Amino acid sequence: MPTARATLVDPAKVAKTLADADVWILPQPKSVAITVQRFDLKKCKGVRLVGCSDSRLSVDFPALLDERCGVRLKATKGKAEAGYVSLVLCPKGVAPKGVTVWSGDLKGLGEEGYYLRVEDAGITAAALTETGLYYATRTIAQMATDRSVLRGAIIRDWPSLRYRGFQYDVSRGQMPKTDTLKRLARITAEAKMNMYELYIEHEFQWTRHPDIAPGEAISAKDAREIFDSAARYHMEVHPLMQTFGHFYNIGAKPAYKQYMVPDGGTVDIRKPEAVAFVLDLIDEICDAFPGKFLNVDITEINDAAFKESGTTQQQLTELTLQYAVKMHDALAKRGMRLMVVQGPLAAEGSLTGLGSVVERLPKDIIIGSYYTAEFYGGWDSDFVRLQKLGLEFLAQPWIDSHGHIMPYVGHAMDFSDIEISRGLQYGAAGSVTCDWGDDGHYDLPGMTWYPLLYHGASAWTGAKLDRDYFNKAFGKLVFGIGDDSVARAINLAGNINGQKLKLRNAAGGIDEPAYAGNSTFGRYYYEFFGDPFADPKILDIVEPGNMGRAILAPAQQAESLLAAARPKATRNKDVLEQLLFAARNYEAMGKKLIIRERVLDQSVPRSDVAEELLALASSYEGLRTEFSRLWLRDCKDAGSYRGYLQRFDNTIVPCRAKAKELMAK
């Protein structure tokens, strides 16, 4: 019999207890007790399947254990016995005869929760469903990472949100290779995430419309491969598909202008043939991603084009409702559910969605509420309204990656926690955080791992997790490093995005605007690529040298931490290279601003400034070479890649020219 119950539920105490016992689990469980017992997997007789048969338990779990600790166990069906890892299915909430699990330990676990006990006699995992058992096996594998002797523990754990996911933009500059997208599923499974969205505007190879997609686009074969791979982790992959606005890449083509309003970027849903065209696109997408859901975006449209041609706002909203219903009905024939992303319900203009008619939506539609807990506002009315209507909804943040060198991770974590905690107050069904590729998606895939995993952990725990524990668990489980150095480096570099800029305004005064995810300043992406002598985004910076030094210090600290961590890492070293690259980007930008100060300071010898400019140009040339290598390893030679190679010249060419000018004096 177990010697303790899993009664410790305070998140800070749970984290401390696990850390003190050197037990690292993502997400941190809700309830835990650590015992004096131990179990050595090297002495284990095998995996015993009690009432379950899912291949993710019988095949994938032994393979995962082998990967994590070098112990390969054979899975067999039978009764729970001492010396085994017993996976016990309890569909009615009662353990089979001979299994020492109390009914109270299974109460409240839901479809995805689990009970886990590690003791001298073996390991017992129990759950109401095979999905719950799968998550128990993920926890066991995490406890066994880089060791075979597991500390005695009793754990009860379950997710706070049903849907825990992320969206990755593959349509606006960066097309990761199929293996990279599959790897993203494997990594995010570490945080027990179960929803994976690919943002698609035109980057899909429709067979009935082969002229839409560029060559690098996802094929139906690629889609099914990604879908099947993620399904091994109980993770659904489906598109977030543009179906109304953001249609420029399709609508600008001669064959499809007939379906658009005059700007070519918005579907003219007044035309039956335009609606039929989009439904045809959806039909092929659903064949390729045969899951439970399709998510569509119906906002950011050219509403003015409708109104200028005589359609009133009320009529446009009614048309949008009927359009959504048609998509819903088409999916229902496949046994799929429609998800609709929506800004604030009261929004007007281009963001107008279904707010004024949401009461008339079919009740099985899921609403994705975009950024209402912080960026747009309105959560306090929208969440209440959606809950009263009985509509499932998702509280959506983003990871602050769009138009950044790397995500602004500090804000991304805060954004996840605030959306999730506020969503839970009103019964949110889930939360999917967003990666966006605005401005070309410069940040590489591995740079998103940390904020995506944090979001998964926050969604599982209900935004009740200890960040220090998360940081150490992230380093241990993702890189095999026994400390939080990688997480600290990510925060040091990523949070440079949050440093405030002092900018000269048109009136000659000084502004210090607050950070905003959609701003064109202060994300240090535009400043990184800008001409130091001509770009207004750099010329308007007040005291550039001080700003450069403020950037340089944390960037150098981050580089030092990552350089020290890299030889210690036992896995995913290539992602540490991506993170090092990001830190060096910030270093180069900091130096660029410092050199700008020195160019302006006539007391500094011109020869010294010339040498510094040449050194900066060489640094940017090195970064360009490194960018090319890293991009082509994970992504296709397409999209914004070649444009980025050219953008490095915005710094290299003027720096060399200015150095030549100064040396000639």
C-alpha positions in Angstrom: 0.0 0.0 0.0 1.2 3.5 -0.6 2.7 5.4 2.3 1.2 8.8 1.6 -1.6 10.5 -0.3 -1.0 13.2 -2.9 -2.4 16.0 -0.8 0.1 18.9 -1.4 -1.8 21.2 -3.8 -0.3 24.7 -3.3 1.6 25.4 -6.6 4.6 27.0 -4.9 4.9 24.2 -2.4 4.4 21.5 -5.1 7.2 23.1 -7.2 9.5 23.3 -4.2 8.8 19.7 -3.1 9.5 18.5 -6.6 12.7 20.6 -7.0 14.0 19.5 -3.6 13.5 15.9 -4.7 15.2 16.6 -8.1 12.0 15.5 -9.9 11.2 17.5 -13.1 7.8 17.3 -14.6 6.1 19.5 -17.2 3.6 20.9 -16.5 4.1 20.8 -12.8 1.3 18.5 -11.3 -1.5 19.8 -9.2 -1.1 17.5 -6.3 2.0 15.6 -5.2 3.6 13.7 -2.3 7.3 12.6 -2.3 8.1 9.4 -0.4 11.3 7.7 0.7 10.8 4.9 -1.7 12.6 4.2 -5.0 12.0 2.2 -8.2 14.8 1.2 -10.6 13.6 0.8 -14.1 16.6 -1.4 -14.9 15.1 -4.0 -12.6 11.6 -3.6 -14.0 9.9 -6.6 -15.4 8.1 -4.7 -18.1 5.0 -2.6 -18.9 1.7 -4.2 -17.9 -1.4 -3.1 -19.7 -4.4 -3.5 -17.5 -7.6 -3.0 -19.5 -5.9 -0.8 -22.2 -4.5 -1.5 -25.6 -3.6 1.9 -27.2 -0.4 1.6 -29.2 0.7 4.9 -27.7 0.9 3.0 -24.4 2.1 -0.4 -25.7 4.6 0.8 -28.3 5.3 4.5 -28.0 5.8 4.6 -24.2 8.5 1.9 -24.1 10.3 3.6 -27.0 10.1 6.9 -25.1 11.5 5.4 -21.9 14.3 3.9 -24.0 15.1 7.3 -25.5 15.0 9.0 -22.1 17.0 6.6 -19.9 18.2 3.7 -22.1 15.9 1.1 -20.6 13.7 -0.8 -23.1 10.7 -2.6 -21.6 8.3 -5.0 -23.2 4.6 -4.2 -22.9 2.2 -7.1 -22.2 -1.5 -7.3 -21.3 -2.5 -8.8 -17.9 -3.0 -8.1 -14.3 -1.1 -5.5 -12.3 1.9 -7.1 -10.5 4.8 -6.1 -8.4 7.9 -5.2 -10.4 6.0 -3.7 -13.3 5.0 -0.3 -14.7 1.3 -1.0 -14.6 -1.0 1.1 -16.7 -4.5 0.6 -15.3 -7.7 1.7 -17.1 -10.5 2.5 -14.8 -13.4 3.7 -17.0 -16.0 3.8 -14.2 -13.7 5.5 -11.7 -13.0 2.3 -9.8 -9.8 0.3 -10.0 -9.9 -3.4 -11.0 -9.7 -5.9 -8.2 -6.1 -6.3 -7.0 -5.0 -2.8 -7.9 -4.3 -0.6 -4.8 -5.8 2.7 -6.0 -8.5 4.4 -3.9 -11.6 5.6 -5.7 -11.0 9.0 -4.2 -7.7 9.2 -6.0 -9.6 8.9 -9.3 -12.3 11.3 -8.5 -12.3 14.5 -10.5 -9.5 13.5 -12.9 -11.8 13.9 -15.9 -10.9 12.5 -19.4 -7.3 13.5 -19.3 -6.2 13.3 -15.7 -4.3 10.5 -14.1 -3.1 9.1 -10.8 0.5 7.9 -10.5 2.4 6.1 -7.8 6.1 5.2 -7.7 7.1 2.9 -4.9 9.6 0.1 -4.2 7.2 -2.5 -5.6 6.8 -0.8 -9.0 4.9 2.0 -10.7 1.1 2.2 -11.0 -0.7 4.7 -13.2 -4.5 4.8 -13.3 -6.9 6.9 -15.3 -10.5 6.9 -16.5 -9.4 7.0 -20.1 -6.4 5.9 -22.3 -5.7 9.5 -22.9 -5.2 10.0 -19.1 -2.9 7.0 -19.1 -1.0 8.5 -22.0 -0.3 11.7 -20.0 0.7 9.6 -17.0 3.3 7.9 -19.2 4.6 11.3 -20.3 5.1 12.1 -16.7 6.9 8.8 -16.0 9.2 9.4 -19.0 10.0 12.9 -17.7 10.8 11.5 -14.2 13.1 9.0 -15.9 14.9 11.5 -18.1 18.6 10.8 -17.8 18.1 8.4 -14.9 16.7 4.9 -14.3 16.0 5.1 -10.6 12.8 7.0 -9.9 12.1 8.8 -6.7 9.0 7.6 -4.8 6.0 9.8 -5.5 2.3 10.0 -5.5 0.7 12.3 -8.0 -2.8 13.3 -9.0 -3.0 15.6 -12.0 -5.5 16.9 -14.5 -5.7 19.8 -16.9 -7.5 23.0 -16.1 -8.5 23.5 -19.7 -9.7 21.0 -22.3 -8.0 22.6 -25.3 -4.3 23.6 -24.8 -2.6 24.6 -28.0 -0.6 26.9 -30.2 -0.7 28.2 -33.7 2.3 28.5 -36.1 2.3 30.9 -39.0 3.5 29.2 -42.2 2.0 31.7 -44.7 3.9 34.9 -44.3 7.5 34.3 -45.1 8.7 31.1 -43.4 7.8 27.6 -44.4 9.4 25.1 -42.1 10.3 21.7 -43.5 7.9 18.9 -42.7 10.3 17.3 -40.2 10.5 20.7 -38.5 6.8 20.9 -38.1 6.6 17.3 -36.8 9.3 18.1 -34.4 7.3 21.1 -33.1 4.5 18.6 -32.2 7.0 16.4 -30.4 8.5 19.2 -28.4 5.1 20.8 -27.4 3.9 17.4 -26.3 6.4 17.8 -23.5 3.9 20.3 -21.9 0.9 18.0 -22.6 -0.5 20.3 -25.3 -3.2 18.8 -27.5 -4.0 21.3 -30.2 -1.7 22.5 -33.1 -2.9 25.0 -35.7 -1.1 25.9 -38.9 -2.0 29.4 -40.1 -2.8 29.1 -43.8 -3.6 31.9 -46.2 -2.4 30.4 -49.5 0.4 28.0 -48.5 -1.4 24.8 -49.3 -1.3 22.8 -52.5 -4.9 22.6 -53.6 -5.2 20.1 -56.4 -8.4 21.7 -57.8 -6.7 25.1 -57.8 -3.0 24.3 -58.4 -2.2 27.9 -59.4 -2.8 29.3 -55.9 0.2 27.9 -53.9 3.9 28.5 -54.4 6.1 25.5 -54.7 7.1 25.4 -51.0 3.5 25.1 -49.8 2.3 22.2 -47.7 1.0 19.4 -49.8 -1.9 17.0 -48.8 0.8 14.4 -48.2 2.8 16.7 -45.9 -0.4 17.6 -44.1 -1.3 14.0 -43.4 2.2 13.2 -42.3 2.2 16.1 -39.8 -1.4 15.2 -38.7 -0.5 11.5 -38.1 2.8 12.3 -36.3 1.1 14.7 -33.9 -1.7 12.2 -33.2 0.8 10.0 -31.6 0.9 12.6 -28.8 -2.9 13.0 -28.5 -2.5 16.3 -30.4 -4.8 17.4 -33.2 -3.4 19.4 -36.1 -5.7 21.5 -38.1 -5.5 24.8 -40.0 -6.4 28.3 -38.9 -7.6 29.2 -42.3 -8.3 32.7 -43.7 -11.8 32.6 -45.3 -12.8 36.3 -45.5 -9.9 38.7 -45.2 -6.2 38.3 -45.7 -6.9 36.9 -49.2 -4.4 39.0 -51.2 -2.2 36.1 -52.1 -5.1 34.4 -53.7 -7.4 37.3 -54.7 -4.7 39.1 -56.6 -4.4 36.3 -59.1 -6.5 36.9 -62.3 -8.5 33.7 -62.0 -9.8 34.6 -58.5 -10.4 38.4 -58.7 -14.0 37.6 -59.6 -14.5 36.4 -56.1 -13.1 39.4 -54.3 -14.1 43.0 -53.5 -12.0 45.5 -55.5 -9.0 45.5 -53.3 -8.5 41.7 -53.9 -7.9 40.9 -50.2 -11.4 40.3 -49.0 -13.8 37.6 -50.3 -17.1 39.2 -51.6 -19.4 36.9 -49.6 -22.4 38.6 -51.4 -21.6 36.4 -54.4 -22.8 32.8 -54.2 -20.0 31.7 -56.5 -17.4 33.3 -54.1 -18.8 31.4 -51.1 -18.8 28.2 -53.2 -15.1 28.8 -54.1 -14.1 29.1 -50.4 -16.2 26.1 -49.5 -14.3 24.2 -52.2 -11.0 25.2 -50.7 -12.2 24.1 -47.3 -13.2 20.7 -48.7 -9.7 19.9 -49.8 -8.2 21.2 -46.6 -10.4 18.9 -44.5 -9.4 15.9 -46.6 -5.8 16.7 -45.8 -6.4 17.4 -42.1 -9.1 14.8 -41.1 -9.5 15.8 -37.5 -12.3 17.2 -35.3 -12.0 20.9 -36.1 -11.3 23.6 -38.6 -10.6 27.1 -37.4 -11.4 30.0 -39.6 -10.7 33.8 -39.3 -13.5 36.1 -40.4 -12.0 39.4 -39.3 -9.6 42.0 -40.7 -11.7 42.6 -43.8 -12.1 45.5 -46.1 -15.5 46.5 -44.7 -15.3 49.9 -46.5 -15.4 48.1 -49.9 -18.8 46.6 -49.0 -20.2 49.9 -47.6 -19.0 51.9 -50.6 -21.0 49.6 -52.9 -24.2 50.0 -50.8 -24.0 47.2 -48.2 -24.8 48.5 -44.7 -23.0 47.3 -41.6 -26.1 45.4 -40.5 -26.4 43.7 -43.8 -22.6 42.8 -43.8 -23.0 41.3 -40.3 -26.0 39.2 -41.5 -24.0 38.1 -44.5 -21.1 37.1 -42.3 -23.4 35.1 -40.0 -24.9 33.2 -43.0 -21.4 32.6 -44.3 -20.3 31.1 -41.0 -23.4 28.9 -40.9 -22.6 27.6 -44.4 -19.1 26.7 -43.3 -20.5 25.1 -40.2 -22.9 23.0 -42.1 -20.2 21.8 -44.6 -18.0 20.7 -41.7 -20.9 19.0 -39.9 -21.4 16.7 -42.8 -17.9 15.5 -42.1 -18.5 15.2 -38.4 -16.2 18.2 -37.8 -16.7 21.3 -35.7 -16.2 24.9 -36.8 -14.0 27.2 -34.8 -14.3 31.0 -35.5 -11.6 33.4 -34.3 -13.1 36.8 -33.3 -11.8 40.0 -31.9 -13.9 41.9 -29.3 -17.6 41.1 -29.8 -18.4 44.8 -29.9 -15.7 45.6 -32.5 -16.7 47.6 -35.6 -15.0 48.2 -39.0 -12.5 45.8 -40.3 -12.5 43.7 -37.0 -16.3 43.3 -37.1 -17.2 39.7 -36.7 -20.2 38.0 -35.3 -20.6 40.0 -32.1 -24.0 41.4 -32.8 -25.4 38.1 -34.0 -23.5 35.7 -31.8 -26.7 34.5 -30.1 -27.8 33.1 -33.4 -24.8 30.9 -34.0 -25.1 27.1 -33.9 -24.2 26.1 -30.3 -21.4 23.7 -31.3 -19.3 26.5 -32.9 -16.2 27.3 -30.8 -15.3 31.0 -30.5 -11.6 32.0 -30.4 -11.6 35.3 -28.5 -8.5 37.1 -29.7 -6.4 39.1 -27.2 -9.4 40.5 -25.2 -7.8 40.0 -21.8 -5.1 42.6 -22.6 -4.4 43.9 -26.1 -7.9 44.7 -27.3 -9.8 44.6 -24.0 -13.4 43.5 -23.6 -12.8 40.2 -21.9 -14.9 41.2 -18.9 -18.0 41.5 -21.1 -17.2 39.0 -23.9 -16.4 36.1 -21.6 -19.5 36.6 -19.6 -21.7 36.8 -22.7 -20.2 33.7 -24.3 -20.6 31.8 -21.0 -24.2 32.8 -20.7 -24.9 31.8 -24.3 -23.4 28.3 -23.7 -20.8 28.8 -26.4 -17.4 27.2 -25.9 -14.7 29.7 -26.2 -10.9 29.9 -26.2 -9.0 32.7 -24.5 -6.2 33.6 -27.0 -2.9 35.3 -26.3 0.2 35.5 -28.6 3.9 34.9 -28.0 5.1 38.3 -29.2 7.0 36.9 -32.1 5.7 38.9 -35.1 8.3 41.4 -36.2 10.8 40.4 -33.5 14.3 38.9 -33.6 12.9 36.4 -31.1 9.7 36.4 -29.0 9.3 38.9 -26.2 9.1 36.0 -23.8 8.4 37.9 -20.6 5.3 39.5 -22.0 4.3 36.2 -23.8 4.3 34.4 -20.4 2.3 37.2 -18.7 -0.1 37.2 -21.7 -0.7 33.5 -21.4 -1.3 33.6 -17.7 -3.7 36.6 -17.9 -5.8 35.1 -20.8 -6.0 31.7 -19.1 -6.8 32.9 -15.6 -9.4 35.3 -16.8 -10.8 32.8 -19.2 -11.2 30.2 -16.5 -13.2 32.6 -14.4 -16.0 32.3 -17.0 -15.6 28.7 -18.1 -13.2 29.0 -21.1 -12.8 25.6 -22.8 -9.2 26.3 -23.8 -6.5 28.6 -24.9 -4.4 28.6 -28.1 -1.4 31.0 -28.2 -0.4 32.5 -31.5 2.8 32.8 -33.4 2.5 35.3 -36.2 4.7 35.8 -39.2 4.0 39.5 -39.9 7.0 41.1 -41.6 8.5 37.8 -42.8 8.8 35.6 -39.8 12.5 36.2 -39.1 12.6 34.3 -35.8 13.5 30.7 -36.3 11.2 27.8 -35.2 13.3 26.8 -32.2 13.0 30.3 -30.7 9.3 29.6 -30.2 9.8 26.5 -28.0 10.1 28.3 -24.7 7.0 30.5 -24.8 4.9 27.7 -26.5 5.8 25.2 -23.7 5.1 27.8 -21.1 1.7 28.4 -22.5 1.0 24.7 -22.5 2.1 24.5 -18.9 0.0 27.5 -18.0 -3.1 26.0 -19.7 -2.7 22.7 -17.9 -2.2 24.2 -14.5 -4.7 27.1 -14.8 -1.9 29.7 -14.8 -0.8 28.4 -11.4 2.8 27.4 -12.0 6.1 28.3 -10.5 8.3 29.9 -13.1 11.6 29.1 -11.4 10.5 25.4 -11.4 9.4 25.6 -15.1 12.7 27.1 -16.1 14.7 24.3 -14.6 12.4 21.7 -15.9 12.6 23.2 -19.4 16.4 23.0 -19.3 16.4 19.5 -18.0 13.8 17.9 -20.2 14.4 19.8 -23.4 18.2 20.1 -23.4 19.4 17.7 -20.7 20.9 20.5 -18.7 20.6 20.4 -15.0 20.0 24.1 -14.4 18.0 27.1 -15.6 20.7 28.7 -17.6 19.0 28.3 -21.0 15.8 29.8 -19.7 17.6 32.7 -18.1 19.4 33.4 -21.4 16.1 33.3 -23.3 14.6 35.8 -20.9 17.6 38.1 -21.0 17.6 38.2 -24.8 13.9 38.1 -25.4 13.0 40.7 -22.8 15.2 43.3 -24.6 12.1 43.8 -26.6 10.5 45.3 -23.5 13.1 48.0 -23.0 11.5 51.4 -23.6 12.8 53.7 -26.4 13.1 57.4 -26.2 12.1 58.8 -29.6 12.3 62.3 -31.0 8.8 63.3 -32.3 7.9 65.6 -35.2 7.6 68.6 -32.9 11.1 68.1 -31.6 10.0 66.7 -28.2 10.7 63.3 -26.7 8.2 60.5 -26.5 8.6 57.2 -24.6 5.8 55.1 -26.0 4.7 51.9 -24.3 5.5 48.6 -26.0 2.7 47.3 -28.2 2.9 44.0 -30.1 1.9 45.6 -33.4 4.1 48.7 -33.2 6.7 49.4 -35.8 9.3 50.6 -33.2 10.8 49.2 -30.0 10.7 45.5 -31.1 14.3 46.0 -32.2 13.6 44.1 -35.4 13.3 47.1 -37.6 16.2 48.8 -35.8 18.4 45.7 -36.3 17.9 45.9 -40.1 17.8 49.6 -40.4 20.4 51.8 -42.1 22.2 53.5 -39.1 22.6 56.7 -41.1 19.3 57.0 -42.9 16.5 54.9 -41.3 14.1 57.2 -39.3 13.5 54.4 -36.8 17.2 54.7 -35.8 17.6 58.4 -36.4 14.7 59.2 -34.1 16.3 57.3 -31.1 17.3 59.7 -28.4 20.7 59.0 -26.8 21.5 56.0 -29.1 24.6 55.1 -27.3 22.8 54.7 -23.9 20.2 52.6 -25.6 22.8 50.5 -27.3 24.6 49.8 -24.0 21.2 48.9 -22.4 20.7 46.3 -25.2 24.3 45.0 -25.3 24.6 44.1 -21.6 21.8 41.5 -21.4 22.6 40.2 -24.9 26.2 39.5 -23.9 25.0 37.8 -20.7 22.6 35.7 -22.7 25.4 34.7 -25.1 27.7 33.8 -22.3 25.0 31.6 -20.7 24.2 29.8 -23.9 27.8 29.3 -24.9 28.4 27.6 -21.5 25.2 25.5 -21.8 25.9 24.2 -25.3 28.6 21.7 -24.5 26.5 20.4 -21.5 23.4 19.8 -23.6 22.7 16.2 -24.5 19.9 16.9 -26.9 18.5 19.7 -29.2 21.9 21.4 -29.4 20.8 22.9 -32.8 18.2 25.0 -31.0 20.8 26.4 -28.7 22.6 27.5 -31.9 19.4 29.4 -32.9 19.2 31.0 -29.5 22.9 32.0 -29.7 22.2 33.5 -33.1 19.4 35.6 -31.6 21.6 36.9 -28.7 24.2 37.9 -31.2 21.7 39.8 -33.3 20.9 41.9 -30.2 24.6 42.4 -29.5 25.2 43.6 -33.1 22.2 46.0 -32.8 23.4 47.3 -29.5 26.9 47.9 -31.0 25.3 49.6 -34.0 23.6 52.2 -31.7 26.7 52.7 -29.8 28.7 53.3 -33.0 26.1 55.8 -34.1 26.7 57.8 -31.0 30.4 57.7 -31.7 29.9 58.8 -35.3 28.0 61.8 -33.9 30.7 62.6 -31.3 33.3 64.5 -33.1 35.7 64.1 -30.2 36.2 60.4 -31.1 39.0 59.9 -33.5 37.6 59.3 -37.0 40.0 56.4 -37.6 38.7 54.7 -34.5 35.1 55.1 -35.6 36.0 53.8 -39.1 37.5 50.6 -37.6 34.4 50.1 -35.5 32.2 50.5 -38.5 34.2 47.9 -40.4 34.0 45.5 -37.5 30.2 46.0 -37.3 29.9 45.3 -41.0 31.9 42.1 -40.6 29.7 41.1 -37.7 26.6 41.6 -39.9 28.2 39.6 -42.7 28.9 36.7 -40.2 25.3 36.9 -38.9 24.0 36.7 -42.5 26.0 33.5 -43.1 24.8 32.1 -39.9 21.2 33.0 -40.6 21.4 31.3 -44.0 22.8 28.1 -42.4 20.2 28.0 -39.6 17.2 28.9 -41.8 18.0 26.3 -44.5 18.5 23.6 -41.9 14.9 23.9 -40.6 13.0 25.8 -43.3 12.7 25.9 -47.1 14.6 28.1 -49.5 11.5 30.2 -50.1 9.3 33.0 -48.8 11.1 35.8 -47.1 14.5 34.0 -46.9 16.3 35.7 -49.8 14.8 39.1 -48.9 16.3 38.7 -45.4 19.7 38.0 -46.9 19.5 41.3 -48.8 18.3 43.2 -45.7 21.6 42.6 -43.9 23.1 44.9 -46.6 21.1 47.8 -45.1 23.7 47.9 -42.4 26.8 46.4 -44.1 26.9 48.7 -47.2 26.4 52.1 -45.4 28.9 51.1 -42.6 31.6 50.2 -45.1 30.8 53.4 -47.1 30.9 55.6 -44.0 34.2 53.9 -42.9 35.7 54.6 -46.3 34.6 58.2 -46.1 36.0 58.7 -42.6 39.4 57.1 -43.5 39.7 59.5 -46.5 39.6 62.6 -44.3 
